[in-house]
Amino acid sequence: SGQTVKIFDSATPPEQVQRMFAKFRDVHTNVAGGKARPSASFDAMLRMIGEGKGELFVNIFNEMVISYLYCGHSGGIASGWMQVNIPDNPVGAPRHLLEWEAILHYRHQGLILYDVGVRFLKSQFGYVVDDKLESIGFYKERLGGVLAPEIHYTKYLDRSLMEAEWEIKMQYGINAHLAKASSNANSANM
C-alpha cells in the first residue's frame, strides 16, 4: 500500500521528536479549526515521550506524513490519546495502520492491554451511534480483542445541574432518532 509507520519515542533524538511533534500539533490545530486542547496537554504529551511514557506513531505515504497517532501508557496498559489525519489525505483510513502498528509495538514491549476505546453497538440514552461510529466499532472488533464493560459514574452536588444535563441529553437523543427515522423514511420512498 506504500504506507510506512515511524515511531517517535524516548530512543529518538529529542530534536527529531520535537520537530515531528510540532507538525502533529500544527495539523491537529489546523484540522480542528483552531485550538482544541490546552497547550499544557500538548506539553505533557511531549514530555511523556521523553520520559518513555508515550509515543507518536506517524503514517508516511510516498514520503509524505498523512496521519499521526499519539499513545500513552502506564501500568502495562496503552491507549491512543489523540489522532489526526492531514486534510485531503490520499489513503482511505490511515489510522487503521497506525492503530495496528501501535498494538504490535506494545505487544512487543510486553504491555498487557491496548485500549482501543468504546465499541458503540447501538444508540442508547445519552449518545447516538451514527453510521460512522458503527463502522468504527466493527473495525475495533476485527482487531480481535476482548470486549469489556465500560462503567460511567457521575455524582452531582447540584440537582438542578444534573436535571439540566439530562434534559439536554434526552433532547439530543430524541432529535437524533427523529432525524434517523426521517432519513430512513426518505430512503424508502426513493
Disulfide bonds with the S-S distance in Angstrom:
none
